[in-house]
Amino acid sequence: MKLIVAGHQAVTDAEFAELALGTPVELWLGVEGESDEERAARLDAARDILADPEYRELPDELIRLAARVVEDHPDLFNVVPLARPARRRPVRRGVAA
């Protein structure tokens, strides 16, 4: 199946996200091994983009995209429901004053 966004073909999920959002995914997620200075510059660029009226809805779009990925590919996250421990009442000893 081909994924085509705005006339461009996306080969990978990352390319699809980049074409759909109009920004590279790394801008929001960062890259492994980036320095503090690189991270600060990346976040500054992200803030500038979010300030642009064209991208005001971008945070909402990112959340929707992330939710769709989690829903469509739960195996990527290896999510296992945990058993909830039974609540116990604390044992009180002694005489109340």
N, C-alpha and C positions, 0 to 999 in steps of 0.2 A: 504494500500500500504506500502510495506517495503522500507525503505531507507537504502541501503547498500553501505558503502564506505570502500574500501580497505579490504573487507572481514568482516567488523564489521557492525552490525545492529544498526542504530541510532533510538532511540525511540522518542526523542524530537528534536525540531528545534535546540536547543543549542548543543545537542550531534552531530547532523549532521554537524553543523558549526565547532565544535571542530575536528571531524574526517576529514572533508574536508580540514581544514587549518593546522591541525597537532599541534595546540596549543589551550589551553582553551580560551573560549570567554572572560572570566573574566580578562584575562591578558590584553586585549585591552580595555575593557569597564570599568573595575574596579568593585568594589562591594559596595553596600550601607553601609555607616558608616565606611569606611576605614579611618585610620588616615593619617596624612600628611607623616609620616614615612613609612607606608605601601604603600602609593601611590608612593612615591619616589622609593622604592624598586621594585615595580611592573613596573614602567616606565623604570628603569634601566635594568631589566630583558628583557623587550620588546626591548630596544635598542640593547642589546647583541644578541637577536635572529635575529633582522633585519640586523645586521652586518655579520651574518653567510651567506656564499655564497648560501647555500641551500634555504634560505628564502628571497633572494633579491627581488623576485616577489611578496612577501606576501602583501605589501600595495595595489598593483593592484588587487590581488585576493580578499582582504577585500572589496575594493570599488565595485568590480563586484558583490560580494555576497550581500552587502548592497543594491545595486541597484536592484538586483533580488528580495530581500525580500520586498522592497518598492513597486515594480511593482506587485508582486504576492499577497501581503497582504496590500493594501492601507488602509483597515479598521483598522489596528493596529495603524495607525498614526492619524486617524480621521482628515484627511486633507480636508479643505473646501476652495475653491477658494474665495478670497476676491475681492470685487468690487474695481476697481481703481478709485480714485477720479478724477474728471475732473480738468485739469490744468487751473488755473486762472492766468490772467495777473495781476501783481500788479497795483493797482491804484496809479497814480502819481498825486500829487497835487502841485501846486505852479509853479513858473516860472523857467525855466532852466537858469542857469547863463551863 
